[in-house]
Amino acid sequence: MPAFLLRHEVVVEPYLGASAYGPRYGPQVTVAGLLEQGTRTVRAPSGAEVTSSSTLRAPLDAPDIPPQSRVTLPDGDQTTVIAVLRHDGGGLPTPDHVEVQLA
């Protein structure tokens, strides 16, 4: 993914799993990418159709962002990760990136 497209920074708290007190998250990491805000229907890992409000496109070497991670957008709004899709052209001249679908 070309560096000039990395216009936005979001803060990601990676989902670590559930605990007796609710979800557990790892340390915050800042991820640069291209944030597109717009509502669309996407398929969650469970197979259910859900509504996504935003999509973050980040470089392939971005930190791991598992589903259910907590994400703080540039405007301060918090959301969660629905699914993460890897787009890798395998050496072809394509805009390789990770697509992070946000609730």
Backbone torsions as a table, in degrees:
resi	resn	phi	psi	omega
1	MET	NA	127.0	-178.4
2	PRO	-62.6	141.5	-177.1
3	ALA	-60.0	-30.8	-177.8
4	PHE	-68.2	-13.7	177.5
5	LEU	-87.3	-9.6	-178.0
6	LEU	-82.8	70.7	-171.1
7	ARG	-90.4	-19.6	-173.6
8	HIS	-123.2	150.7	174.5
9	GLU	-121.6	131.9	175.1
10	VAL	-120.8	156.8	177.3
11	VAL	-106.6	124.2	-177.3
12	VAL	-111.8	132.3	171.0
13	GLU	-111.5	102.4	-174.4
14	PRO	-61.5	135.6	177.9
15	TYR	-71.7	127.7	-179.2
16	LEU	-106.1	-15.7	-178.7
17	GLY	133.9	180.0	-178.4
18	ALA	-94.0	151.5	175.1
19	SER	-132.7	179.3	178.8
20	ALA	-64.7	-18.8	-177.2
21	TYR	-107.7	9.4	-179.9
22	GLY	117.4	-167.2	-177.9
23	PRO	-66.6	147.2	175.8
24	ARG	-109.2	138.0	-178.8
25	TYR	-124.5	149.6	176.9
26	GLY	-83.7	-176.9	179.3
27	PRO	-62.6	148.7	-179.9
28	GLN	-66.7	140.8	172.6
29	VAL	-132.6	143.2	177.2
30	THR	-93.5	131.4	-178.9
31	VAL	-122.4	126.9	176.4
32	ALA	-91.8	141.0	179.3
33	GLY	-172.9	-166.1	177.8
34	LEU	-111.5	116.5	-177.2
35	LEU	-98.7	125.9	177.3
36	GLU	-116.8	117.0	179.6
37	GLN	-100.9	123.1	-178.6
38	GLY	177.5	142.6	-176.2
39	THR	-84.0	133.7	175.4
40	ARG	-155.9	160.4	178.5
41	THR	-90.9	130.8	178.6
42	VAL	-130.9	166.2	178.7
43	ARG	-103.0	124.4	177.9
44	ALA	-75.8	163.9	178.6
45	PRO	-56.1	-26.8	178.9
46	SER	-73.6	-13.2	-178.0
47	GLY	100.6	-10.8	-179.7
48	ALA	-74.8	146.0	174.0
49	GLU	-85.3	128.2	-179.7
50	VAL	-132.3	165.0	-179.4
51	THR	-95.6	127.6	176.7
52	SER	-103.5	134.4	-179.8
53	SER	-97.7	-19.8	-177.1
54	SER	-152.1	157.2	175.1
55	THR	-134.0	129.9	175.9
56	LEU	-107.5	129.3	174.1
57	ARG	-109.9	118.7	-175.5
58	ALA	-125.6	160.9	178.4
59	PRO	-61.2	156.4	178.8
60	LEU	-59.3	-29.3	-178.1
61	ASP	-89.3	15.4	176.8
62	ALA	-64.1	154.9	176.8
63	PRO	-57.4	156.1	179.7
64	ASP	-61.0	131.2	-179.7
65	ILE	-126.4	88.8	-178.0
66	PRO	-73.8	155.3	173.7
67	PRO	-54.3	149.3	-178.9
68	GLN	76.5	4.0	174.7
69	SER	-65.8	153.8	177.6
70	ARG	-94.6	133.3	-177.2
71	VAL	-126.4	131.2	174.0
72	THR	-103.4	120.4	-178.4
73	LEU	-78.8	165.6	-178.7
74	PRO	-56.4	-29.1	-180.0
75	ASP	-85.0	2.0	177.9
76	GLY	96.5	-12.3	177.7
77	ASP	-65.8	144.1	176.3
78	GLN	-108.7	143.9	-179.7
79	THR	-146.2	178.2	178.1
80	THR	-124.8	158.1	-179.5
81	VAL	-81.9	128.1	175.5
82	ILE	-86.3	-53.5	-177.3
83	ALA	-154.6	157.8	178.1
84	VAL	-126.4	125.8	-179.2
85	LEU	-118.4	132.6	-179.8
86	ARG	-98.1	125.4	177.9
87	HIS	-114.2	100.4	-176.2
88	ASP	-126.3	117.8	-178.1
89	GLY	-78.8	2.0	176.9
90	GLY	61.7	36.9	179.0
91	GLY	100.4	-13.0	175.9
92	LEU	-71.2	156.6	-178.7
93	PRO	-77.7	69.4	179.9
94	THR	-116.8	160.8	177.5
95	PRO	-78.9	79.7	-179.5
96	ASP	-62.0	134.6	-178.6
97	HIS	-165.5	172.7	172.8
98	VAL	-109.8	127.6	178.1
99	GLU	-99.5	119.0	-178.6
100	VAL	-109.2	112.4	-179.5
101	GLN	-89.8	125.7	-174.2
102	LEU	-111.2	143.8	179.5
103	ALA	-70.2	NA	NA
